[in-house]
């Protein structure tokens, strides 16, 4: 996946459904049936996986990770992010 591969989806105020796989062998981002599937190598402890997911989603959308806000699912595999 290249940086900004999903840049056409990066509209201010848009919400993104995300399915996370922490401690993945291979990190990556894919789009299936309206949901981003993101694998990160970080463990789901101390918010490290959430930070890695925000970074990966930001890179996929071609925006800064600070523009993404976690709005649902801080401790779950299914999350929702909003682009500010």
PDB file of N, CA, C and O in Angstrom, chain B, residues numbered from 101:
ATOM      1  N   UNK B 101       0.836  -1.172   0.000  1.00  0.00           N
ATOM      2  CA  UNK B 101       0.000   0.000   0.000  1.00  0.00           C
ATOM      3  C   UNK B 101       0.884   1.240   0.000  1.00  0.00           C
ATOM      4  O   UNK B 101       1.887   1.291   0.713  1.00  0.00           O
ATOM      5  N   UNK B 102       0.524   2.217  -0.780  1.00  0.00           N
ATOM      6  CA  UNK B 102       1.286   3.450  -0.837  1.00  0.00           C
ATOM      7  C   UNK B 102       0.636   4.500   0.050  1.00  0.00           C
ATOM      8  O   UNK B 102      -0.553   4.429   0.363  1.00  0.00           O
ATOM      9  N   UNK B 103       1.437   5.467   0.443  1.00  0.00           N
ATOM     10  CA  UNK B 103       0.903   6.552   1.272  1.00  0.00           C
ATOM     11  C   UNK B 103      -0.179   7.275   0.503  1.00  0.00           C
ATOM     12  O   UNK B 103      -0.017   7.600  -0.673  1.00  0.00           O
ATOM     13  N   UNK B 104      -1.294   7.524   1.189  1.00  0.00           N
ATOM     14  CA  UNK B 104      -2.392   8.241   0.563  1.00  0.00           C
ATOM     15  C   UNK B 104      -3.188   7.414  -0.427  1.00  0.00           C
ATOM     16  O   UNK B 104      -3.874   7.970  -1.284  1.00  0.00           O
ATOM     17  N   UNK B 105      -3.107   6.085  -0.325  1.00  0.00           N
ATOM     18  CA  UNK B 105      -3.807   5.208  -1.269  1.00  0.00           C
ATOM     19  C   UNK B 105      -5.324   5.410  -1.218  1.00  0.00           C
ATOM     20  O   UNK B 105      -6.021   5.139  -2.195  1.00  0.00           O
ATOM     21  N   UNK B 106      -5.830   5.882  -0.084  1.00  0.00           N
ATOM     22  CA  UNK B 106      -7.267   6.093   0.069  1.00  0.00           C
ATOM     23  C   UNK B 106      -7.573   7.574   0.251  1.00  0.00           C
ATOM     24  O   UNK B 106      -8.535   7.926   0.934  1.00  0.00           O
ATOM     25  N   UNK B 107      -6.768   8.447  -0.351  1.00  0.00           N
ATOM     26  CA  UNK B 107      -6.887   9.896  -0.178  1.00  0.00           C
ATOM     27  C   UNK B 107      -8.249  10.426  -0.617  1.00  0.00           C
ATOM     28  O   UNK B 107      -8.706  11.439  -0.089  1.00  0.00           O
ATOM     29  N   UNK B 108      -8.902   9.772  -1.563  1.00  0.00           N
ATOM     30  CA  UNK B 108     -10.204  10.246  -2.026  1.00  0.00           C
ATOM     31  C   UNK B 108     -11.277  10.146  -0.934  1.00  0.00           C
ATOM     32  O   UNK B 108     -12.322  10.788  -1.036  1.00  0.00           O
ATOM     33  N   UNK B 109     -11.027   9.353   0.100  1.00  0.00           N
ATOM     34  CA  UNK B 109     -11.971   9.213   1.205  1.00  0.00           C
ATOM     35  C   UNK B 109     -11.741  10.251   2.300  1.00  0.00           C
ATOM     36  O   UNK B 109     -12.561  10.380   3.210  1.00  0.00           O
ATOM     37  N   UNK B 110     -10.646  10.986   2.224  1.00  0.00           N
ATOM     38  CA  UNK B 110     -10.253  11.935   3.267  1.00  0.00           C
ATOM     39  C   UNK B 110     -11.035  13.240   3.137  1.00  0.00           C
ATOM     40  O   UNK B 110     -10.546  14.220   2.576  1.00  0.00           O
ATOM     41  N   UNK B 111     -12.254  13.234   3.664  1.00  0.00           N
ATOM     42  CA  UNK B 111     -13.116  14.401   3.657  1.00  0.00           C
ATOM     43  C   UNK B 111     -13.339  14.810   5.107  1.00  0.00           C
ATOM     44  O   UNK B 111     -13.668  13.970   5.945  1.00  0.00           O
ATOM     45  N   UNK B 112     -13.167  16.072   5.404  1.00  0.00           N
ATOM     46  CA  UNK B 112     -13.332  16.553   6.770  1.00  0.00           C
ATOM     47  C   UNK B 112     -14.717  16.184   7.304  1.00  0.00           C
ATOM     48  O   UNK B 112     -15.730  16.417   6.645  1.00  0.00           O
ATOM     49  N   UNK B 113     -14.744  15.605   8.508  1.00  0.00           N
ATOM     50  CA  UNK B 113     -15.994  15.185   9.135  1.00  0.00           C
ATOM     51  C   UNK B 113     -16.375  13.744   8.839  1.00  0.00           C
ATOM     52  O   UNK B 113     -17.329  13.228   9.422  1.00  0.00           O
ATOM     53  N   UNK B 114     -15.653  13.089   7.951  1.00  0.00           N
ATOM     54  CA  UNK B 114     -15.971  11.702   7.597  1.00  0.00           C
ATOM     55  C   UNK B 114     -15.631  10.779   8.756  1.00  0.00           C
ATOM     56  O   UNK B 114     -14.674  11.010   9.495  1.00  0.00           O
ATOM     57  N   UNK B 115     -16.441   9.719   8.901  1.00  0.00           N
ATOM     58  CA  UNK B 115     -16.188   8.707   9.928  1.00  0.00           C
ATOM     59  C   UNK B 115     -15.784   7.414   9.240  1.00  0.00           C
ATOM     60  O   UNK B 115     -16.310   7.061   8.184  1.00  0.00           O
ATOM     61  N   UNK B 116     -14.840   6.715   9.858  1.00  0.00           N
ATOM     62  CA  UNK B 116     -14.293   5.493   9.287  1.00  0.00           C
ATOM     63  C   UNK B 116     -14.432   4.346  10.273  1.00  0.00           C
ATOM     64  O   UNK B 116     -14.010   4.448  11.425  1.00  0.00           O
ATOM     65  N   UNK B 117     -15.027   3.255   9.812  1.00  0.00           N
ATOM     66  CA  UNK B 117     -15.095   2.032  10.613  1.00  0.00           C
ATOM     67  C   UNK B 117     -13.785   1.285  10.410  1.00  0.00           C
ATOM     68  O   UNK B 117     -13.290   1.163   9.290  1.00  0.00           O
ATOM     69  N   UNK B 118     -13.232   0.787  11.513  1.00  0.00           N
ATOM     70  CA  UNK B 118     -11.933   0.126  11.472  1.00  0.00           C
ATOM     71  C   UNK B 118     -11.990  -1.171  12.258  1.00  0.00           C
ATOM     72  O   UNK B 118     -12.499  -1.203  13.378  1.00  0.00           O
ATOM     73  N   UNK B 119     -11.471  -2.233  11.677  1.00  0.00           N
ATOM     74  CA  UNK B 119     -11.308  -3.525  12.359  1.00  0.00           C
ATOM     75  C   UNK B 119      -9.809  -3.712  12.563  1.00  0.00           C
ATOM     76  O   UNK B 119      -9.048  -3.714  11.596  1.00  0.00           O
ATOM     77  N   UNK B 120      -9.381  -3.869  13.812  1.00  0.00           N
ATOM     78  CA  UNK B 120      -7.959  -3.889  14.150  1.00  0.00           C
ATOM     79  C   UNK B 120      -7.492  -5.288  14.506  1.00  0.00           C
ATOM     80  O   UNK B 120      -8.197  -6.038  15.180  1.00  0.00           O
ATOM     81  N   UNK B 121      -6.302  -5.628  14.048  1.00  0.00           N
ATOM     82  CA  UNK B 121      -5.617  -6.843  14.459  1.00  0.00           C
ATOM     83  C   UNK B 121      -4.316  -6.420  15.139  1.00  0.00           C
ATOM     84  O   UNK B 121      -3.332  -6.125  14.460  1.00  0.00           O
ATOM     85  N   UNK B 122      -4.304  -6.388  16.483  1.00  0.00           N
ATOM     86  CA  UNK B 122      -3.059  -6.044  17.171  1.00  0.00           C
ATOM     87  C   UNK B 122      -2.088  -7.219  17.134  1.00  0.00           C
ATOM     88  O   UNK B 122      -2.494  -8.364  16.935  1.00  0.00           O
ATOM     89  N   UNK B 123      -0.823  -6.932  17.324  1.00  0.00           N
ATOM     90  CA  UNK B 123       0.232  -7.957  17.284  1.00  0.00           C
ATOM     91  C   UNK B 123       0.212  -8.771  15.993  1.00  0.00           C
ATOM     92  O   UNK B 123       0.461  -9.976  16.002  1.00  0.00           O
ATOM     93  N   UNK B 124      -0.084  -8.107  14.903  1.00  0.00           N
ATOM     94  CA  UNK B 124      -0.112  -8.780  13.606  1.00  0.00           C
ATOM     95  C   UNK B 124       1.310  -9.117  13.169  1.00  0.00           C
ATOM     96  O   UNK B 124       2.249  -8.382  13.473  1.00  0.00           O
ATOM     97  N   UNK B 125       1.463 -10.212  12.467  1.00  0.00           N
ATOM     98  CA  UNK B 125       2.794 -10.577  11.948  1.00  0.00           C
ATOM     99  C   UNK B 125       3.260  -9.579  10.905  1.00  0.00           C
ATOM    100  O   UNK B 125       4.425  -9.183  10.871  1.00  0.00           O
ATOM    101  N   UNK B 126       2.312  -9.179  10.045  1.00  0.00           N
ATOM    102  CA  UNK B 126       2.630  -8.205   9.005  1.00  0.00           C
ATOM    103  C   UNK B 126       1.657  -7.038   9.122  1.00  0.00           C
ATOM    104  O   UNK B 126       0.446  -7.231   9.010  1.00  0.00           O
ATOM    105  N   UNK B 127       2.167  -5.837   9.344  1.00  0.00           N
ATOM    106  CA  UNK B 127       1.268  -4.687   9.409  1.00  0.00           C
ATOM    107  C   UNK B 127       0.733  -4.351   8.026  1.00  0.00           C
ATOM    108  O   UNK B 127       1.392  -4.605   7.018  1.00  0.00           O
ATOM    109  N   UNK B 128      -0.452  -3.784   7.983  1.00  0.00           N
ATOM    110  CA  UNK B 128      -1.018  -3.405   6.698  1.00  0.00           C
ATOM    111  C   UNK B 128      -2.407  -2.829   6.832  1.00  0.00           C
ATOM    112  O   UNK B 128      -3.041  -2.927   7.882  1.00  0.00           O
ATOM    113  N   UNK B 129      -2.871  -2.223   5.745  1.00  0.00           N
ATOM    114  CA  UNK B 129      -4.192  -1.609   5.696  1.00  0.00           C
ATOM    115  C   UNK B 129      -4.893  -2.109   4.450  1.00  0.00           C
ATOM    116  O   UNK B 129      -4.328  -2.097   3.356  1.00  0.00           O
ATOM    117  N   UNK B 130      -6.141  -2.552   4.627  1.00  0.00           N
ATOM    118  CA  UNK B 130      -6.955  -2.933   3.469  1.00  0.00           C
ATOM    119  C   UNK B 130      -8.364  -2.397   3.671  1.00  0.00           C
ATOM    120  O   UNK B 130      -8.751  -2.022   4.778  1.00  0.00           O
ATOM    121  N   UNK B 131      -9.115  -2.368   2.593  1.00  0.00           N
ATOM    122  CA  UNK B 131     -10.483  -1.837   2.592  1.00  0.00           C
ATOM    123  C   UNK B 131     -11.396  -2.934   2.082  1.00  0.00           C
ATOM    124  O   UNK B 131     -11.260  -3.375   0.940  1.00  0.00           O
ATOM    125  N   UNK B 132     -12.334  -3.384   2.920  1.00  0.00           N
ATOM    126  CA  UNK B 132     -13.247  -4.452   2.518  1.00  0.00           C
ATOM    127  C   UNK B 132     -14.643  -4.121   3.016  1.00  0.00           C
ATOM    128  O   UNK B 132     -14.853  -3.931   4.214  1.00  0.00           O
ATOM    129  N   UNK B 133     -15.585  -4.053   2.106  1.00  0.00           N
ATOM    130  CA  UNK B 133     -16.997  -3.838   2.417  1.00  0.00           C
ATOM    131  C   UNK B 133     -17.223  -2.620   3.313  1.00  0.00           C
ATOM    132  O   UNK B 133     -18.011  -2.681   4.257  1.00  0.00           O
ATOM    133  N   UNK B 134     -16.537  -1.521   3.021  1.00  0.00           N
ATOM    134  CA  UNK B 134     -16.741  -0.291   3.751  1.00  0.00           C
ATOM    135  C   UNK B 134     -16.050  -0.204   5.094  1.00  0.00           C
ATOM    136  O   UNK B 134     -16.322   0.708   5.876  1.00  0.00           O
ATOM    137  N   UNK B 135     -15.156  -1.142   5.373  1.00  0.00           N
ATOM    138  CA  UNK B 135     -14.440  -1.165   6.653  1.00  0.00           C
ATOM    139  C   UNK B 135     -12.942  -1.274   6.376  1.00  0.00           C
ATOM    140  O   UNK B 135     -12.502  -2.090   5.566  1.00  0.00           O
ATOM    141  N   UNK B 136     -12.169  -0.430   7.069  1.00  0.00           N
ATOM    142  CA  UNK B 136     -10.719  -0.566   6.999  1.00  0.00           C
ATOM    143  C   UNK B 136     -10.303  -1.711   7.908  1.00  0.00           C
ATOM    144  O   UNK B 136     -10.749  -1.789   9.053  1.00  0.00           O
ATOM    145  N   UNK B 137      -9.461  -2.591   7.412  1.00  0.00           N
ATOM    146  CA  UNK B 137      -8.864  -3.666   8.207  1.00  0.00           C
ATOM    147  C   UNK B 137      -7.395  -3.304   8.369  1.00  0.00           C
ATOM    148  O   UNK B 137      -6.642  -3.247   7.397  1.00  0.00           O
ATOM    149  N   UNK B 138      -7.004  -3.060   9.614  1.00  0.00           N
ATOM    150  CA  UNK B 138      -5.652  -2.586   9.882  1.00  0.00           C
ATOM    151  C   UNK B 138      -4.957  -3.543  10.835  1.00  0.00           C
ATOM    152  O   UNK B 138      -5.448  -3.815  11.931  1.00  0.00           O
ATOM    153  N   UNK B 139      -3.813  -4.047  10.405  1.00  0.00           N
ATOM    154  CA  UNK B 139      -2.981  -4.890  11.256  1.00  0.00           C
ATOM    155  C   UNK B 139      -1.794  -4.079  11.733  1.00  0.00           C
ATOM    156  O   UNK B 139      -1.110  -3.437  10.936  1.00  0.00           O
ATOM    157  N   UNK B 140      -1.549  -4.108  13.041  1.00  0.00           N
ATOM    158  CA  UNK B 140      -0.413  -3.398  13.624  1.00  0.00           C
ATOM    159  C   UNK B 140       0.396  -4.366  14.471  1.00  0.00           C
ATOM    160  O   UNK B 140      -0.154  -5.310  15.039  1.00  0.00           O
ATOM    161  N   UNK B 141       1.686  -4.136  14.556  1.00  0.00           N
ATOM    162  CA  UNK B 141       2.540  -5.026  15.349  1.00  0.00           C
ATOM    163  C   UNK B 141       2.520  -4.666  16.825  1.00  0.00           C
ATOM    164  O   UNK B 141       2.980  -5.454  17.652  1.00  0.00           O
ATOM    165  N   UNK B 142       2.005  -3.508  17.174  1.00  0.00           N
ATOM    166  CA  UNK B 142       1.976  -3.053  18.569  1.00  0.00           C
ATOM    167  C   UNK B 142       0.978  -3.884  19.388  1.00  0.00           C
ATOM    168  O   UNK B 142      -0.056  -4.305  18.870  1.00  0.00           O
ATOM    169  N   UNK B 143       1.294  -4.116  20.669  1.00  0.00           N
ATOM    170  CA  UNK B 143       0.359  -4.833  21.541  1.00  0.00           C
ATOM    171  C   UNK B 143      -0.765  -3.898  21.993  1.00  0.00           C
ATOM    172  O   UNK B 143      -0.592  -2.680  22.014  1.00  0.00           O
ATOM    173  N   UNK B 144      -1.911  -4.467  22.354  1.00  0.00           N
ATOM    174  CA  UNK B 144      -3.048  -3.634  22.768  1.00  0.00           C
ATOM    175  C   UNK B 144      -2.948  -3.221  24.236  1.00  0.00           C
ATOM    176  O   UNK B 144      -3.906  -3.386  24.991  1.00  0.00           O
ATOM    177  N   UNK B 145      -1.814  -2.694  24.639  1.00  0.00           N
ATOM    178  CA  UNK B 145      -1.589  -2.321  26.029  1.00  0.00           C
ATOM    179  C   UNK B 145      -1.155  -0.857  26.094  1.00  0.00           C
ATOM    180  O   UNK B 145      -0.308  -0.412  25.319  1.00  0.00           O
ATOM    181  N   UNK B 146      -1.737  -0.133  27.011  1.00  0.00           N
ATOM    182  CA  UNK B 146      -1.337   1.252  27.211  1.00  0.00           C
ATOM    183  C   UNK B 146      -1.644   2.168  26.043  1.00  0.00           C
ATOM    184  O   UNK B 146      -1.026   3.226  25.922  1.00  0.00           O
ATOM    185  N   UNK B 147      -2.573   1.798  25.183  1.00  0.00           N
ATOM    186  CA  UNK B 147      -2.936   2.635  24.049  1.00  0.00           C
ATOM    187  C   UNK B 147      -1.958   2.601  22.889  1.00  0.00           C
ATOM    188  O   UNK B 147      -2.088   3.374  21.940  1.00  0.00           O
ATOM    189  N   UNK B 148      -0.967   1.697  22.963  1.00  0.00           N
ATOM    190  CA  UNK B 148       0.037   1.647  21.883  1.00  0.00           C
ATOM    191  C   UNK B 148      -0.565   1.184  20.565  1.00  0.00           C
ATOM    192  O   UNK B 148      -0.204   1.703  19.509  1.00  0.00           O
ATOM    193  N   UNK B 149      -1.473   0.220  20.606  1.00  0.00           N
ATOM    194  CA  UNK B 149      -2.099  -0.248  19.365  1.00  0.00           C
ATOM    195  C   UNK B 149      -2.984   0.843  18.768  1.00  0.00           C
ATOM    196  O   UNK B 149      -2.998   1.021  17.550  1.00  0.00           O
ATOM    197  N   UNK B 150      -3.723   1.575  19.602  1.00  0.00           N
ATOM    198  CA  UNK B 150      -4.570   2.653  19.091  1.00  0.00           C
ATOM    199  C   UNK B 150      -3.735   3.729  18.415  1.00  0.00           C
ATOM    200  O   UNK B 150      -4.131   4.256  17.375  1.00  0.00           O
ATOM    201  N   UNK B 151      -2.586   4.062  18.991  1.00  0.00           N
ATOM    202  CA  UNK B 151      -1.701   5.054  18.385  1.00  0.00           C
ATOM    203  C   UNK B 151      -1.170   4.550  17.050  1.00  0.00           C
ATOM    204  O   UNK B 151      -1.080   5.315  16.090  1.00  0.00           O
ATOM    205  N   UNK B 152      -0.818   3.275  16.982  1.00  0.00           N
ATOM    206  CA  UNK B 152      -0.315   2.692  15.733  1.00  0.00           C
ATOM    207  C   UNK B 152      -1.406   2.654  14.668  1.00  0.00           C
ATOM    208  O   UNK B 152      -1.132   2.870  13.488  1.00  0.00           O
ATOM    209  N   UNK B 153      -2.641   2.381  15.083  1.00  0.00           N
ATOM    210  CA  UNK B 153      -3.766   2.356  14.141  1.00  0.00           C
ATOM    211  C   UNK B 153      -4.010   3.756  13.585  1.00  0.00           C
ATOM    212  O   UNK B 153      -4.218   3.913  12.382  1.00  0.00           O
ATOM    213  N   UNK B 154      -3.988   4.769  14.440  1.00  0.00           N
ATOM    214  CA  UNK B 154      -4.190   6.148  13.981  1.00  0.00           C
ATOM    215  C   UNK B 154      -3.097   6.548  12.990  1.00  0.00           C
ATOM    216  O   UNK B 154      -3.369   7.223  11.996  1.00  0.00           O
ATOM    217  N   UNK B 155      -1.871   6.132  13.263  1.00  0.00           N
ATOM    218  CA  UNK B 155      -0.761   6.439  12.356  1.00  0.00           C
ATOM    219  C   UNK B 155      -0.946   5.741  11.002  1.00  0.00           C
ATOM    220  O   UNK B 155      -0.739   6.352   9.954  1.00  0.00           O
ATOM    221  N   UNK B 156      -1.336   4.462  11.030  1.00  0.00           N
ATOM    222  CA  UNK B 156      -1.531   3.708   9.788  1.00  0.00           C
ATOM    223  C   UNK B 156      -2.711   4.253   8.986  1.00  0.00           C
ATOM    224  O   UNK B 156      -2.630   4.375   7.764  1.00  0.00           O
ATOM    225  N   UNK B 157      -3.806   4.582   9.671  1.00  0.00           N
ATOM    226  CA  UNK B 157      -4.975   5.121   8.979  1.00  0.00           C
ATOM    227  C   UNK B 157      -4.660   6.491   8.392  1.00  0.00           C
ATOM    228  O   UNK B 157      -5.058   6.792   7.267  1.00  0.00           O
ATOM    229  N   UNK B 158      -3.953   7.316   9.143  1.00  0.00           N
ATOM    230  CA  UNK B 158      -3.550   8.627   8.629  1.00  0.00           C
ATOM    231  C   UNK B 158      -2.684   8.509   7.385  1.00  0.00           C
ATOM    232  O   UNK B 158      -2.863   9.254   6.423  1.00  0.00           O
ATOM    233  N   UNK B 159      -1.748   7.573   7.408  1.00  0.00           N
ATOM    234  CA  UNK B 159      -0.883   7.362   6.240  1.00  0.00           C
ATOM    235  C   UNK B 159      -1.698   6.876   5.040  1.00  0.00           C
ATOM    236  O   UNK B 159      -1.458   7.304   3.911  1.00  0.00           O
ATOM    237  N   UNK B 160      -2.657   5.984   5.282  1.00  0.00           N
ATOM    238  CA  UNK B 160      -3.482   5.462   4.187  1.00  0.00           C
ATOM    239  C   UNK B 160      -4.357   6.549   3.574  1.00  0.00           C
ATOM    240  O   UNK B 160      -4.611   6.549   2.369  1.00  0.00           O
ATOM    241  N   UNK B 161      -4.818   7.481   4.418  1.00  0.00           N
ATOM    242  CA  UNK B 161      -5.666   8.565   3.930  1.00  0.00           C
ATOM    243  C   UNK B 161      -4.865   9.759   3.430  1.00  0.00           C
ATOM    244  O   UNK B 161      -5.410  10.646   2.774  1.00  0.00           O
ATOM    245  N   UNK B 162      -3.574   9.781   3.740  1.00  0.00           N
ATOM    246  CA  UNK B 162      -2.734  10.891   3.324  1.00  0.00           C
ATOM    247  C   UNK B 162      -2.931  12.135   4.185  1.00  0.00           C
ATOM    248  O   UNK B 162      -2.766  13.258   3.708  1.00  0.00           O
ATOM    249  N   UNK B 163      -3.286  11.932   5.457  1.00  0.00           N
ATOM    250  CA  UNK B 163      -3.478  13.048   6.389  1.00  0.00           C
ATOM    251  C   UNK B 163      -2.636  12.807   7.636  1.00  0.00           C
ATOM    252  O   UNK B 163      -2.153  11.697   7.861  1.00  0.00           O
ATOM    253  N   UNK B 164      -2.462  13.838   8.436  1.00  0.00           N
ATOM    254  CA  UNK B 164      -1.721  13.702   9.686  1.00  0.00           C
ATOM    255  C   UNK B 164      -2.554  12.908  10.690  1.00  0.00           C
ATOM    256  O   UNK B 164      -3.777  13.038  10.736  1.00  0.00           O
ATOM    257  N   UNK B 165      -1.881  12.090  11.488  1.00  0.00           N
ATOM    258  CA  UNK B 165      -2.600  11.272  12.468  1.00  0.00           C
ATOM    259  C   UNK B 165      -3.291  12.131  13.510  1.00  0.00           C
ATOM    260  O   UNK B 165      -4.252  11.686  14.137  1.00  0.00           O
ATOM    261  N   UNK B 166      -2.820  13.348  13.705  1.00  0.00           N
ATOM    262  CA  UNK B 166      -3.449  14.246  14.680  1.00  0.00           C
ATOM    263  C   UNK B 166      -4.817  14.741  14.213  1.00  0.00           C
ATOM    264  O   UNK B 166      -5.591  15.261  15.017  1.00  0.00           O
ATOM    265  N   UNK B 167      -5.122  14.587  12.936  1.00  0.00           N
ATOM    266  CA  UNK B 167      -6.450  14.966  12.422  1.00  0.00           C
ATOM    267  C   UNK B 167      -7.488  13.883  12.668  1.00  0.00           C
ATOM    268  O   UNK B 167      -8.675  14.111  12.435  1.00  0.00           O
ATOM    269  N   UNK B 168      -7.073  12.715  13.130  1.00  0.00           N
ATOM    270  CA  UNK B 168      -7.988  11.614  13.386  1.00  0.00           C
ATOM    271  C   UNK B 168      -8.333  11.543  14.866  1.00  0.00           C
ATOM    272  O   UNK B 168      -7.452  11.630  15.721  1.00  0.00           O
ATOM    273  N   UNK B 169      -9.621  11.386  15.163  1.00  0.00           N
ATOM    274  CA  UNK B 169     -10.097  11.274  16.535  1.00  0.00           C
ATOM    275  C   UNK B 169     -10.792   9.935  16.704  1.00  0.00           C
ATOM    276  O   UNK B 169     -11.683   9.587  15.929  1.00  0.00           O
ATOM    277  N   UNK B 170     -10.384   9.187  17.717  1.00  0.00           N
ATOM    278  CA  UNK B 170     -11.035   7.919  18.041  1.00  0.00           C
ATOM    279  C   UNK B 170     -12.354   8.246  18.732  1.00  0.00           C
ATOM    280  O   UNK B 170     -12.359   8.830  19.815  1.00  0.00           O
ATOM    281  N   UNK B 171     -13.474   7.873  18.112  1.00  0.00           N
ATOM    282  CA  UNK B 171     -14.775   8.217  18.693  1.00  0.00           C
ATOM    283  C   UNK B 171     -15.487   7.019  19.307  1.00  0.00           C
ATOM    284  O   UNK B 171     -16.422   7.194  20.089  1.00  0.00           O
ATOM    285  N   UNK B 172     -15.065   5.818  18.969  1.00  0.00           N
ATOM    286  CA  UNK B 172     -15.699   4.620  19.510  1.00  0.00           C
ATOM    287  C   UNK B 172     -14.715   3.465  19.502  1.00  0.00           C
ATOM    288  O   UNK B 172     -13.932   3.316  18.565  1.00  0.00           O
ATOM    289  N   UNK B 173     -14.755   2.643  20.552  1.00  0.00           N
ATOM    290  CA  UNK B 173     -14.001   1.402  20.552  1.00  0.00           C
ATOM    291  C   UNK B 173     -12.584   1.480  21.067  1.00  0.00           C
ATOM    292  O   UNK B 173     -11.709   0.794  20.539  1.00  0.00           O
ATOM    293  N   UNK B 174     -12.323   2.285  22.074  1.00  0.00           N
ATOM    294  CA  UNK B 174     -10.958   2.441  22.587  1.00  0.00           C
ATOM    295  C   UNK B 174     -10.356   1.120  23.051  1.00  0.00           C
ATOM    296  O   UNK B 174      -9.146   0.924  22.937  1.00  0.00           O
ATOM    297  N   UNK B 175     -11.182   0.209  23.574  1.00  0.00           N
ATOM    298  CA  UNK B 175     -10.665  -1.071  24.059  1.00  0.00           C
ATOM    299  C   UNK B 175     -11.170  -2.255  23.236  1.00  0.00           C
ATOM    300  O   UNK B 175     -10.995  -3.405  23.637  1.00  0.00           O
ATOM    301  N   UNK B 176     -11.792  -1.986  22.097  1.00  0.00           N
ATOM    302  CA  UNK B 176     -12.356  -3.057  21.264  1.00  0.00           C
ATOM    303  C   UNK B 176     -11.588  -3.165  19.947  1.00  0.00           C
ATOM    304  O   UNK B 176     -10.844  -2.258  19.574  1.00  0.00           O
ATOM    305  N   UNK B 177     -11.778  -4.279  19.254  1.00  0.00           N
ATOM    306  CA  UNK B 177     -11.147  -4.451  17.937  1.00  0.00           C
ATOM    307  C   UNK B 177     -11.869  -3.647  16.869  1.00  0.00           C
ATOM    308  O   UNK B 177     -11.259  -3.234  15.883  1.00  0.00           O
ATOM    309  N   UNK B 178     -13.164  -3.423  17.057  1.00  0.00           N
ATOM    310  CA  UNK B 178     -13.945  -2.608  16.122  1.00  0.00           C
ATOM    311  C   UNK B 178     -13.960  -1.175  16.636  1.00  0.00           C
ATOM    312  O   UNK B 178     -14.430  -0.904  17.741  1.00  0.00           O
ATOM    313  N   UNK B 179     -13.443  -0.270  15.829  1.00  0.00           N
ATOM    314  CA  UNK B 179     -13.300   1.119  16.231  1.00  0.00           C
ATOM    315  C   UNK B 179     -13.920   2.036  15.188  1.00  0.00           C
ATOM    316  O   UNK B 179     -14.226   1.625  14.068  1.00  0.00           O
ATOM    317  N   UNK B 180     -14.095   3.286  15.588  1.00  0.00           N
ATOM    318  CA  UNK B 180     -14.560   4.322  14.651  1.00  0.00           C
ATOM    319  C   UNK B 180     -13.677   5.549  14.859  1.00  0.00           C
ATOM    320  O   UNK B 180     -13.429   5.976  15.986  1.00  0.00           O
ATOM    321  N   UNK B 181     -13.212   6.100  13.747  1.00  0.00           N
ATOM    322  CA  UNK B 181     -12.399   7.311  13.770  1.00  0.00           C
ATOM    323  C   UNK B 181     -13.128   8.383  12.957  1.00  0.00           C
ATOM    324  O   UNK B 181     -13.821   8.083  11.985  1.00  0.00           O
ATOM    325  N   UNK B 182     -12.956   9.640  13.378  1.00  0.00           N
ATOM    326  CA  UNK B 182     -13.501  10.777  12.629  1.00  0.00           C
ATOM    327  C   UNK B 182     -12.338  11.634  12.178  1.00  0.00           C
ATOM    328  O   UNK B 182     -11.386  11.857  12.925  1.00  0.00           O
ATOM    329  N   UNK B 183     -12.425  12.111  10.950  1.00  0.00           N
ATOM    330  CA  UNK B 183     -11.404  13.004  10.396  1.00  0.00           C
ATOM    331  C   UNK B 183     -11.829  14.437  10.649  1.00  0.00           C
ATOM    332  O   UNK B 183     -12.873  14.872  10.161  1.00  0.00           O
ATOM    333  N   UNK B 184     -11.028  15.176  11.409  1.00  0.00           N
ATOM    334  CA  UNK B 184     -11.337  16.572  11.735  1.00  0.00           C
ATOM    335  C   UNK B 184     -10.723  17.514  10.744  1.00  0.00           C
ATOM    336  O   UNK B 184     -10.882  18.728  10.866  1.00  0.00           O
TER     337      UNK B 184
END
